[in-house]
């Protein structure tokens, strides 16, 4: 059984910073990519950032220059450093990964963590 567990959400003032982490655990053979999505109230879920196991990254235009995604291969952990946060960054952030376990290959989601940017 593979699990993604997120941590690091919370309340922050505009202009502040937060760091989200997501740890993959279980019978993992390979991880092909890990990433973060977010969903604000009454909006569609959107990709925030993703990183492939080769290191290539993709970011939403709205977060470029403010957010940085990184991957610790040894710990199967992906982090999202979020700087200069804006109220429009408020959303539930969910970790996502394509993982090959010893049983199958599948896409996994974490439970989500709330990020609220407000004064």
N, C-alpha and C positions, 0 to 999 in steps of 0.2 A: 504494500500500500504506500503510495506516494502522497506526501502532504506539502503544502506551501503555507508557511506561517509568517504573517506580517507583524511588524511592530514599528512604533515611532510616530504615529499620528498624534493629533492634538490641536489645541487652539494657539494661534500665533497672531501677532499684530501685523498689519501691512508693512512690508519692507523687511520682515523677519525671515528666519530660516528654520527649516526642519529637515530631518534626515529620516527617511523610511528604509527599513530593511525587510528582506524576505528570505527566509531560509527554507530550502528544499530538503526533505528528509524521506527516508524509506529505501526501498530496494531499487536504487538508481543505478543504471548502467551508463547512460549518457544524457547530458542536457544540451539541447541544440540552441535554444535561446531562452532568455528570461526578459520580462518586461513589466511595465506598469501601465495600467489603464485607469481612467477615472470616470465617474458619473456624477454629475451635479443634478440636483432636483429638477425634474421635468425636462431633462436633456438626455441625448443619446450618450452611451458609453463611448469614450474616445481613447485612442492610443496617446499616452504621454511620452513614453520612451521605451526603447527596447535595445537589447544588446545580444549579439550572436556569440557563440562560443569562440569564434575567431577574433572577436573584439570589435567588429563593426557595429555602429550605433545608428539609431534613427530617433529623431525627436519631433514632436509636434511643433509647428511654427511658433505657437503661442508660448512655448517654454524655452526655446533656443536661447542660449546665453545666460539663462537663469538656473536651469536644472542640469544636473550631471548624473548619468547612470554609470555604475561600475559593478564589476562582477568578481567575486573572490572564488576562483575555481576550486581551491582546496576545501573551502567550507560550503560549497554549493549555495552561496548567498549572493543576492543582488541588492544593491543599495541605490537609493535615489536621493541625492543631495539637492534640496530645493532652497534657492536663495531669492531675495527680493520678492517675496510672496505677495500676491495681489488678491483682493477679495474674490476675483473671478477664478482663482485656483481652488476655491472651496468645493470639495467633492469627497465622495468615497473613493479611495485609491485601492486598487486591487492588483495583486501580483499575478502574473500569468507566465506559464512556461511550457515549452514542448520538451517532454522527457521520455526517454526510452528506459523503462524499467526492465527487470529480468523476465517480466511476463508479456509486456506489450509496449506500444508506442502511443502516447496520448497527450492531449493538451490539458493542463491543470490550472485551476484558479485557487487563489487564497480566499480567506473569508472577508477581506476588505478592512480598511482602517480609515476613520474619518479624519479629514484635514479641514479645519475651519480657519479662515483668515478674516479677522474682524478686529476693529478697534473697540 
